[in-house]
């Protein structure tokens, strides 16, 4: 009986830890209208966090990133990696960059789960001393 209780408690703790992870699919929102915009899957590779667009909710799936810089210019937004090189530090992921495909600009980035609500991801992009914050919702 004791063995089953220990196993049940371990599973609850593990389940809670998994629910707190940012590695999932998140729904982005338009800053101006609040309308759902896309799904971005966050995943870890080589100890760093990355994010790619897995679904476009308002635009054609074959939309190209006309304003994107470098090798992303005129490439499909769908499946594009838009968050790169994020590292976990002090309870958040930071030190990487995020691309805004509509503006074609890269921003320094920090992300963390909203306190008290692990289904909301706070995404903050920095350009010098200025920043913009978005709130993404976990796709269930």
N, C-alpha and C positions, 0 to 999 in steps of 0.2 A: 504494500500500500504506500509506504514511504517513497519507494522508487517512482511510482506513478505520480505522486504529488510533486516531487522534484522535477520530473519530466514536464508536467503540465506548467509549472512555474517557469521553467526554462523556455518553453515554447511561447508563453505570454511575453516574456522579456524580449525574446528574439523577434516576435511579431511586432512589438512596439518599436524596436530599433529599426526594423525594415520600414515601417510606416513613416519614420522620420527621415528617410533618405530623400535626397533631391533627384536621385537617378530614377526617372520616370518620364511619362509624357505629360506635357503641360500645355494648356490652352492660353495663347497670347490674346491680348485685347488692344484695339485701336486706342491710342492715347486721347484722341479728340472725341470719338463717338462712344467709346466703351464697348463697341461691337466686337464679338469674337472674330479673330483674324486668322489664326493658324494653330497647328500643333507642333511643338518642338520636343523632340526626345533628347533627354540628357543622359549621357552614358560616360563611363570611365574607361580610359585606355592609357596604359603606361603610367598610372598614378595621377593622371590629370583628367579633368572633366571637359567634355565636349557636348555641343548641342547641334542637332540637325533638324531641319524642317521636314516633317513627315506628312503634313496635310495642310492644304490651303483651303480656308473656309469661305473666302469672299472672292477669290480670284481664280482664273483658269489654272488648271494644274500644270499647263505648259508655259506659264509665265516665265520670262527671262529677266535676269537682273541687269537691266540696262545701265544703271548708275554704279554698279559695283566696281571696285578697283581691281587691278591685277588680273589673276587667272580666273576670277569669278565673273568678270564682265561678260555679259550676254550668255551666261550659263543659266540653266533652270534653277529657280528658287527651291522647288520641291527637291528634297534630299540634299540640299546645300548645307554644309556645316557653317553655322553662323556664330557659334561660341567655341572658343579655342583656349587651350592651355590654362585652364582654371586649376588652382591648387587649394587644398583645404588648409585653412589657417584660422585660428581663433574662432572656431565655430561657424565659419562661413567659407564659401569658395571665392577666391579672389586672385588677382595677379594676371588674369587672362584678358581676353578681348571679346567683344560682341559686335556683330555686324548688323546694321540697319539696312536691309536690302532696298527699302524705298528711298532712302537718302544716299545710299552708297557710301556710308561712312563707318569706320571702325571706332569703337569706344572702349576705354578701359572698363572693366566690369567687376562687380561684386554681387554675389547672390547669397540668400539665406532664407530659411523657412520663417514665415511670420510667427512671432511669439504667440503661442496659444492656439495656432491653427496650422498644422503641418500640411494642409491641402492648399495653402497659398504660398507661392514663391515670390519673394521680393527680389526684383532684378534692377540693379542700379548701374547705369552707364555713365561714365565720366569723360568729359572733354575738357582737359585742364581743370580749373577750379569749379566748373559748372557740371551739374549732373541732372539726369532724368531718371525717375523711378517708375517702374511698371510693376503690376501685381498679376502674376500668372496663376491660373487655377489648375490643380491636378486633374487630369482626365481620368475618369473612373469607368 
